[in-house]
Amino acid sequence: MNKDLVKIILVTAGAVLFNLVFWNEKLAINTVLFDAFLLSALFFLYPTARKSATVNWLLLGHLVSLIMVVVHNTDLSKIAFVVTLLLIAGFAEYTHRSAWFAGGSMLMNLVMVVASFVESIKINKGKPAKRKGVSRFIRFAIFPLILVIIFFLIYRDANNAFSDIAGRIGVQLEVFFGHFFDFFSWQRLLFLLLGLLITGSILLKSKLDYFSTRETRMNDGLQRSRKSLLQKRKGGFFQFVEMIMGKMASGMMALKNENTTGIISLVLLNVLLLLVNCVDVNFLWLHFQYKPGLPVYKMVHEGTELLIVSIVLAMAILLFFFKGNLNFYKRNRWLKYGAYAWIIQNAMLVSSVFLRDYYYILKHGLAYKRIGVLFFLLMVLIGLITVFLKIWSRRTNYFLFRVNAWAGIAVLVLATTIHWDEFIAGYNLKRKNTVDLDVSFLLSLSDKALPLLDTNIVALQKRENDARLQKHNSQPVCDTCFIEELKQREIQFVQKQKELTWLSWNYADAYTKKYFRKKGLITAIN
């Protein structure tokens, strides 16, 4: 069979499957069905991808994400599932080493999906079907069908049992055609088009392999290049350097001048950062204390964002100094020493930011942003290590971004293995006597946290009432507001479950449903 025709059949089948399993459902067990179809079709169309080590590692991470969609059903697991699926398709269809370029190729697939779909539709050049054969079939079929209809009506009126069976068949046909026309409503047709867009973007390879071609020119190792002054001045980056350094940026002494400027800059920056680190070591590492009357966020949380920006900017400065031929300059030893010291000191600054976040968590408990800061600091540390390797081994920026992208994907997949809403609720509730709980935030967590909140809701309500009484020196307006809010969340959970079928089954919802059944608090779940 024509391969283009196979692609069209698979894309169309995938769109129909997408429509059937995801319409008015959430991503859950239905994701397994759709994913199994997509991966089977992808490896059927591009069989050489199964031999790729990169595709196999991505497939492992993808399966972990898929399992977590069914088990935890968090937004993070769904994001990881989509990202890894797109990358598998990108590496299966194109020649890539970097996740960034593979992502670019998938973006190109999305943009060109309509063109790829139309291009795959080819009219077979075989002999046209004979009209005579079709007309003969119609003539042979019409008379027997008329006879069947006549005798069906006679038997239906003559036999009551047969009439009942025919009536039930008629009812089932009405139901079938009713669902059939519901399936082809405008909303369902738009959803079908969305399925075509998604399936086509994944399965149809665009002929514009711009990102694949561009990556073939990328290398991990730096190579010394010789350019004339005229060629250099055509680049915007050199114009920026020349604007700062003037004539020192060109000529025979250009590299020496850049090296000297870099050494002076890194010495001054290291001295400045050393002062900041000494203050942090004294204030945060050795003698930290919560000051009564002073909010914790003013002590440890304010300025964290700026410190993170400073670390990222520090890495950008190193990339600026080690951008090209300066890596091969024989007298750049002290520049490298300054860079290594700058990396080590920024790693210390990362530790200080971690301590700030840690102290904030001890006082106020876990929250999304506080956990996000921890993951970001982990990625920053990985970035600092790769910058060190880049300078030490004379690697390119391509190497730097490629390795960090793979590290980010690994961290993303590993992060899906924890249900963070449940983890946050469990951590904060275990420390409800020592942590300043944000009860409103806890009640906004996902449904998986409802059993933990239900177990502790009376204590949480009392804690909130006491806090209001102490703060405002007056009785709270509502003694049971949070209890009522939790009950409303339970009712909403029941209503959502009623609207879903087995296609939306996931362990997180099943766990919550089982808890409320056992407690007897919810009896309306089918």
N, C-alpha and C positions, 0 to 999 in steps of 0.2 A: 504493500500500500504506500502511496505517496506520503513522504514524511511531513510535508506541509499540511496535507489533509489530516494526518494524525494529530498534529499540533492543534488544529482548529477543533477537532473532536474532543481532545483532552481539555482545552480551555473552556469549551462550551459545557462539557460535563462537570468541570470544576465549578463553573458559575452556578449551574443548577444545584449541585451539592451544597455550595455555599448558601444558596437561597433556602434550601430545605432545612439545613441544620442550625443556621444562625438567625433566622427570622423570628423576632420577638423573643430571643433567647440571649443568655449571657455566655461569654467564652468559658467553657468548662469541658465536660466529656466530649461534647461535639467537636471541640478543637482537635481531639485525637483523630476523629474520623476524617476531618478535612485535611489535617496534616499528613496522615497516612497516604491519602490520595495524592497530595502535592509532591511529597518526597518520591513516591513510586513513579509518578509521571516525570519528575525532574531527572531521576536516574535512568529512566527508560529513554528519554530524549537525549541525554548527555551521559552515556554509559562510562566514559573515561573518567568522570568525576569520582567514581567509587574508588579509584586507585590513588586519589590525592590524599596525602596525609593531612593537609590543612582542612579539607572538606570533612574528613573523618573526625578530627578534633572538634571542629565546629558542630558536627552532628552530635557528638557526645554532649557538648554544652547545650545544644538545642533540645535534646531529649531530657536533660535535667530541668530545663526551663518548662518544657511541656508537662512533665510530671508535677512540677510545682504549680502550674496553672490548675491542674486537677486537685491537688492536695490543698494548697493555700489560697488559690484564686485571688491573689493580690494584683494590683495594678503593675507592680514591679515585675512580677513573673510574666505578665502579659507583654510588657515592653521587651523583656529579655527574649521571650518566645519570638516576637516579630523581628527583632534585630538579628538574632541568630539565623532565622529562616531566610531573611533577605541576604545575609552574608553567604549562606550555603549556596543559594541560587547564583550570587555574584561570582563565587569561586568555581562553581560547576560550569558556568557558561563562558567565562572569560579567563584569561591568564593573568593572575594577580598574586601579589605577595602581601600587599597592604590592605587592611580593612577599609581605610579611607577611600582608596581607589575603587575597591569592590563596591562600596556604598555609592560612589559616583556612577558606576556602571548600572546599578539597579535604579538609580534616579533617572538615568538615560532610558532604561527600559520603560519606566513609568511614563515619561514624556512622549516616547515614541510607540506606545502600546497600540494605539489605533492604526498607525502606519504599518506596524509589524503584523497586526491581525489581518488587515486588508491585503497585504503583500503575500500572506500565506494562503489566501483563497485563490486557487488556480482552477480554471475550468479544464477538465479532462478532455483530451483530444481524441478520445475513442469514438466509435461510430454511434450516432444518435439512435435512440430507441425507435423501433418501427411503430408508427402510428397504427398500423394494421393490427398488430398484436394487442395493443391497448384496447382498441375498439372491439375486437373479438372477445376480450375478457369482460368488458362492460355488457355486451349483448348476452353472453352466457350467464352473467350474474343477475341481471335485472328480473328475468322471469322466475327463477327459483326463489328470489327474495320476496316477490309479490305473493307467491304461493305460501311461503312460510308465514307471512304476516296474516293472510286470510285464515289459515288453519289455526294459528295461534289465538286469534280472536274467537273462533268457534269453540276451541277447547276451553278457553278461559270462561266463557259463558256457560258451557255444559258441565264443567267439573268444579265444584266449590273448593276442593283441596288444592287443585291446580291454580284456581283463581287467587287463593290466599298466598301461595308461593310466588305467583306473578306480582301480586301487590307488594310483597316484601322486597322483591327484587327491584320493583319500581321505586320504592322509598329509598333503597340504597343507592340507586342511580341518581335520584334527585340530590341526595347528600353528596355524592361524588362530584356531580357537576356543579353543585353549590360551592364546594371547596375548590373545584377547578377554576371557577371564575373569580373566587377570592384570591387564588394564587396569582391571577393575572390582573390584579388591581394596579392602579398607577403607582402606589407606594411599593408594591411587590416588584413591579417592573423596574423601578429605579434601583431597588435593592439588587435585582438580578444584574443590572448594568454595573453596579458596584462590584459584584462578584466577578463579572467579566474583566473589569479593570484590575482587580487584585490578582486573579488567576493568570490573566494575560501578562501582567508585569513580571510575574515570577517565572512563567514557563516560556515566554517568547523572548528570544534573544534579539536585541536590536543590532542592525548591521553597522551602526555608528559606534564602533569600539574605540571611542576617543580616549577614555581613561585607561584602557588596557594598553593601547599603543603608547600613551604618554609614560606609563609606568615602566615599560621596557627600557626607557632611557635613564631610569633611576638606579643608583647604586648605593650600597651601604657604606663603602669606603670612599674617603675623600681623594680626589685626584688634583694635582697641582695644574693650574691652567695659566696660560700666558696670553694676555690680551693687550692690545695697544691702548694708549690713552684715549684715543677716539672711540674705541669700542667700549671702554669702561664708562665714558661719559654718557653713553646712550642709556645706561641703566639708571633707574630712579634711585636705587639704594646708594650708588656711588655719588650721585648728585647731592644726596642728603649728607653723606660723610664729607664731601668737598665743601659744602656750605658751612659745616662746623669747623673743619680743620684748615680750610683754605688751600694754599699751595702745598702744604705739608702732605696732603692726600695724594699727590702725584709726584712723579719723578723717581729718581734712583733711591731716595731715602724714604719712600712712602711706607714700606713695611716697617722700617725701623721707627718711624714716627708713630705709626699705629701701635706698635709694640710699647713704646714709651708712654703714650697716652693711656693705653690699657693698664699698664702697671700702676701709674699714678692714680687712675680712677679706682682700681681694685684695692689699692692700699687705703685710700681715703674711705671707701665704702666699708672695708673690713674693720677699720678703726671705729667708724660710726656704729656698725652693727655689733661690734664687741661691747660698746657701751650699753646698747639696748639689751644685749644678752646678759650682761652683768646685773643690770637692774632686774631683769626677769628672774635670774637665778636667785637673787636676794629676796625678791618680793614673792615669787610664785613657788620656787623650788624649795627654799629653806625656811622662810618665815611667814608663810601665808596664814592669815587669820581672817575670819569673817568679822567685819566691824559692825557692832550693833547700831541700828538706825540707818545704815547705808545699804541701799539695795544691791543685791549681788551682781546684777547686770552692769551696774556702774563700776563695780570693782574689777570684774573679770571678763564681762561679755562685750562691753563697748570697745570698739577698736579692733575686734577680732577680724572683721571683714577686711579692714585696711591692712592688717598684718598678712592675711592670705594674699591680697593683691600685691603686697610688697615682695612676697616670696615668688610669685609668678613673674613679676617684673624682674626680679633678680635673675631668673633663668633666661629671660629674654635678653638681658644685658650680656650674659655669657655667650649666647648665640650670636649677638652682635659682634663681640670681640673675636670669636672663633668662627668667622663666617666663611673663610676661604683660605688664601695662600698664607695667612698669618699662622696657620697650623703647621706649615712647613718651614717657618723662619727658624734658623738655627739658634738664635739667641732669645727664644720665647720662653725659656725655662722659668724665669721669675713671673712671667705672666700666667703660666700654668699653676705655679705655686699659689699665686694670689687667687686664681679661680678655684683651686681645691679648698683653700681656706674659706672662701666665700660660700662654697657648697656646704662645708661642714658647719659653718655658722648659721646658714639658713636651715640646716637640719635641726640645730639647736632651737631656732626660732619656731620650727614646726612643733617641737616638743613643748615649748612654752604655750603655743596656741592650744595644743592638746590639753595641757593642764588647765588652761582657762575654761575650756569646754567641760572638762572633768569636774571642776569645782562647781560649775553651773549646774551640771547634772546631779551632783550630790545634794544641792540645795533645792532644786526645783524638779528633779526627775527627768525622765527621758521625753523627748519630743522629736518630731521629724527633722527639724533643722539641726538639732544637736547631734543626731545620728548622722545626718548628711555632712556635717563638718568633719566628723571622724573619718568617713569614707573619702572625703575630699583630701584630708591630710594624708591618708594612705596613698592616694594617687600622686600627691605632691612629692612624697618621699620617693616613690618609684620614679617620678620625673627627675628628681635630683640625682638619683643613682644613674639614670640613663644619660643625663648631661655629663656626669663624671666620666662614664664610659665613652661618650662621644669625644670628649677632649683627650682622654687617655689614649684611645685607639684611633683617633683621627677619623671619626665617623661623620656621615652627612646628617643634615636635618631630616632627610627622608627616613634614615634609620631611627632617629629619635622619635618621630611621630608614629612610625610603624610599630615599634616596640610598645610605646605607651598606649596605642590603640588596642593592641592585643591584651595588655594588662588591664585596661578598662573593661574589655569584654569579659575577661576572667572574673574580675571583681563583681561585675553586674550579675553574672550567672550564679556565683557563690552567694550573693546577697539575696537571691530569690529563695534560698533554702530556709529562710527564717520568715515566719509570719510576724512582721514588725508591729502591727497593731496589737496583736495578742501579747507580743514581747513587751511592748511599752506599757500596756495595761498591767501585766503581771509584775513587772519591775516596780512601777510606781505604787501599786496597791500593796505590795509586800512591805513597802517603806512608808505607808500612809501616816505613820506616827512621827516620822522624821523629815519627810519631804513636803514642801508646800505644794499640795495637789491642785491642779487646775481641773476641777470636776467637769466644767463645760467642755474642755478639750477631750477628756476621757469619754464623755458621752457622744462625741463626734466620731469616734473610732469605728472601724468596720464591724460587721455583724459577728465576726468570729470572737470579738472581745465582749459581746453581750453577756455570756455566762459568767465571766469574771466580774463584770460590773454588777450583775444581778446578785451575786453572792455578797458583794460588799456595799450595795447601794445604801442600806440603812446607816452604816458607819460613815459613808461619804456624805450623806445628807446631814447627819449630826455634825460632822466636821465642818461642813460649809456654814451651817447655822451658827456654830460657835465662833467661826472666823468673822462672820458678819456682825455678830453681837459684840465681839471684842473690838472690831474696827470702827463700827458706827455707834456703839453703845446703845443699841436699840434692837427690839425683836425683829427677826426677818419677816418680810412681807408674806412669804409662803414657806411653810414648814416642810412641805413635801414636793417642792417643785421638781427636784431632780428625780425623785421616785416616779412622778407622773411622766416626766420626759422619757425615762427608761421604758415605762410601760407603752408609751407611744411608739418608741423604737421597735418594741416587740410586735406591736400590731402591724407596723409597716413591714416588718420582716415576714409576717404571716401572709400579708397581701401579696408581696413580691413572689413568695414561694408558690402561691396559688396560680399565678400567671405563667409559671414556668413548667416545662415538661422534663422528662428524664434526660433530654439533651443538655440541660443546664446543671446536671448533677455535679457536685464537687464535694470534697470531704469537709471543707470548712463550713459550708451551709448544712451538710448532713450532721456534723457535730453539734452545731447550734440547735438544730431542729430536735435532735435526740435529747439534748439537755433540757429543753423546755417541755418536751413530752414527759420526761422522767419527773420533773418538778411539778408537773400538772398545771403549769402557768399558761401553756398554749395547747389547746386541744383542737384547734380548727385546721391544723395542717394535715393534708391528706397523706 
